[in-house]
Amino acid sequence: MMEVALGIDIGGTNTVFGCIDSEGNCLVSGSIPTQQHDDINKYLDDLFELVDVKLKEYGGVLNIIGVGIGAPNASYYTGTIENAPNLKWKGSVPLVELIKQRLDVPVIITNDANAAAMGEKVFGAAKDMNNFMVITLGTGLGSGIVVNGDLLYGHDGFAGEVGHMIVRKSGRECGCGRKGCLETYVSATGVKRSVYKLLARHLGDSELRDIPFSELTAKMVAEAAGRGDLVAHETFSYTAQMLGEVLANVVAVTSPKAIFLFGGLAKAGDILFEPVRETLEKNLMPIYKGKIQVLPSGIKDNAAVLGAAALIWNKK
Amino acid sequence: MMEVALGIDIGGTNTVFGCIDSEGNCLVSGSIPTQQHDDINKYLDDLFELVDVKLKEYGGVLNIIGVGIGAPNASYYTGTIENAPNLKWKGSVPLVELIKQRLDVPVIITNDANAAAMGEKVFGAAKDMNNFMVITLGTGLGSGIVVNGDLLYGHDGFAGEVGHMIVRKSGRECGCGRKGCLETYVSATGVKRSVYKLLARHLGDSELRDIPFSELTAKMVAEAAGRGDLVAHETFSYTAQMLGEVLANVVAVTSPKAIFLFGGLAKAGDILFEPVRETLEKNLMPIYKGKIQVLPSGIKDNAAVLGAAALIWNKK
């Protein structure tokens, strides 16, 4: 038998899983819709039925040594998903316990940014680092912070909410109920909001004037910037500068060796990375200057599933 | 023989030491001037000669199992003091190595805020906490952060510089060479600066108008506030609000169970603590609300020496 960790990424639309060996190879994989059942047990029936099918197809030679899960609003300490706004299962869902009833192995759950950080440490570009941070730039801004070689969970399991540091008093409305949180500026959604702010302020031409708010994506803004659109370009500068300034403050708390930018928005590349690096460096306290790298993820494919599986492999 | 840790607090004026047992009792203590010798070896000769004298006076029954040191600009990883602006010894001073040559036991050095945090954990009010933070409010603002039961050092040993988070872009000049750092507002010096800013802005009576900048102390401001002086009172509100806002952002990074306020300014009591608590709570992300305590230190006397000794006892 060959040892693998089962990595599960629970997204709002699909749940993707993979059996990952100690080298980060994905030997079998599959996915099911996340929201087909109101009953969490039926969802888990579907999921583990498919896992079994896939294991048999592979010849029955894989031995699952543990299950790692990345999920929204997941609590590492309690093993539960808590009131996730984008999932059907309401209240507190004891996912770890329910999975342990099906599979008698260690089960670890955490949010997707923490899983991404662990993926980077076990399989990615942070293999030799004990202090670093991953910023996930998707619809929101998540953060996974590794200190002394382990994830920083804090006393309640909810450390690492860099996206909810307030950067502008009385700033943009945030989904968390407050105003001015970093993720209202620095995220795919933040980029869209910044485009419309700039279109409102300036009179110059921009191809973005022809696109309604509800149809605009951060990718379209990045592409427009690549074609020389000034509004799109200024949007990325503004976004990156705000991120660089906040990261300089986070460095004063945790002093990481590297900061990885991860997720859809990070695919914009240099147009994002360069001004982030420049602003970070300019704003760092002298003792930190020249020491902190801003890097893309070292994981090419299956990042979410690899990150989930890394929760198990990191403990081996 | 009875086991003790030798705790040493190196201040700009005096170096204080104490032999601390595992319960936090200070069995022998003493102090020497810090700046009498340009040669670090002569300073250490004086220091250890006095330690020997005190040990003999106590009957020669104490066995030093380790030396913990709190010092400005101390690097935990390298065991050195690096370019401390307030000390005579310039460049990189290999203090741990020099002490090990005299005493063959574990020697740990760190900055005074980290020592204070460890003192709180081993002997103070954080005995049952694995995730908390100590803010030292003296001439500057220091911070010692404990996560997963250990001090947060970061990749280079310099994590925990909350006093140098930038809170006002283009704000007050800071000794670090930048502008708008938290400690230019929240510290004994910051309080003085705020008094003069308010005196410049407002016309109302204040007893503080009769005191020159160079003579004013934060203690005088606290006492004036106690007597109902409005400028003094507003100064403390302003200071506490700024601290509360920043702490809400730091909580989003490390999620501590408690935040201890420590040092001279913390002696102001409720006039500082109450508005800090109120502003922190108001600015916290919903998931953290009602969970985080703002507390005074649980250590009454010899805090600096106890903190230094705690570096050793924590490792036992």
Chai-1 contact restraints between the chains, C-beta under 6 A:
chainA,res_idxA,chainB,res_idxB,connection_type,confidence,min_distance_angstrom,max_distance_angstrom,comment,restraint_id
A,N131,B,G154,contact,1.0,0.0,6.0,A-B,restraint_1
A,N131,B,H155,contact,1.0,0.0,6.0,A-B,restraint_2
A,V147,B,V147,contact,1.0,0.0,6.0,A-B,restraint_3
A,V147,B,L152,contact,1.0,0.0,6.0,A-B,restraint_4
A,L152,B,V147,contact,1.0,0.0,6.0,A-B,restraint_5
A,G154,B,N131,contact,1.0,0.0,6.0,A-B,restraint_6
A,G154,B,T254,contact,1.0,0.0,6.0,A-B,restraint_7
A,G154,B,S255,contact,1.0,0.0,6.0,A-B,restraint_8
A,H155,B,N131,contact,1.0,0.0,6.0,A-B,restraint_9
A,H155,B,S255,contact,1.0,0.0,6.0,A-B,restraint_10
A,H155,B,K257,contact,1.0,0.0,6.0,A-B,restraint_11
A,D156,B,S255,contact,1.0,0.0,6.0,A-B,restraint_12
A,F158,B,S255,contact,1.0,0.0,6.0,A-B,restraint_13
A,F158,B,I287,contact,1.0,0.0,6.0,A-B,restraint_14
A,A159,B,T254,contact,1.0,0.0,6.0,A-B,restraint_15
A,A159,B,S255,contact,1.0,0.0,6.0,A-B,restraint_16
A,E161,B,A252,contact,1.0,0.0,6.0,A-B,restraint_17
A,H164,B,A252,contact,1.0,0.0,6.0,A-B,restraint_18
A,H164,B,M285,contact,1.0,0.0,6.0,A-B,restraint_19
A,M165,B,N249,contact,1.0,0.0,6.0,A-B,restraint_20
A,M165,B,A252,contact,1.0,0.0,6.0,A-B,restraint_21
A,C176,B,M285,contact,1.0,0.0,6.0,A-B,restraint_22
A,G177,B,P286,contact,1.0,0.0,6.0,A-B,restraint_23
A,N249,B,M165,contact,1.0,0.0,6.0,A-B,restraint_24
A,V250,B,V253,contact,1.0,0.0,6.0,A-B,restraint_25
A,A252,B,E161,contact,1.0,0.0,6.0,A-B,restraint_26
A,A252,B,H164,contact,1.0,0.0,6.0,A-B,restraint_27
A,A252,B,M165,contact,1.0,0.0,6.0,A-B,restraint_28
A,V253,B,V253,contact,1.0,0.0,6.0,A-B,restraint_29
A,T254,B,G154,contact,1.0,0.0,6.0,A-B,restraint_30
A,T254,B,A159,contact,1.0,0.0,6.0,A-B,restraint_31
A,S255,B,G154,contact,1.0,0.0,6.0,A-B,restraint_32
A,S255,B,H155,contact,1.0,0.0,6.0,A-B,restraint_33
A,S255,B,D156,contact,1.0,0.0,6.0,A-B,restraint_34
A,S255,B,F158,contact,1.0,0.0,6.0,A-B,restraint_35
A,S255,B,A159,contact,1.0,0.0,6.0,A-B,restraint_36
A,K257,B,H155,contact,1.0,0.0,6.0,A-B,restraint_37
A,M285,B,H164,contact,1.0,0.0,6.0,A-B,restraint_38
A,M285,B,C176,contact,1.0,0.0,6.0,A-B,restraint_39
A,P286,B,G177,contact,1.0,0.0,6.0,A-B,restraint_40
A,I287,B,F158,contact,1.0,0.0,6.0,A-B,restraint_41
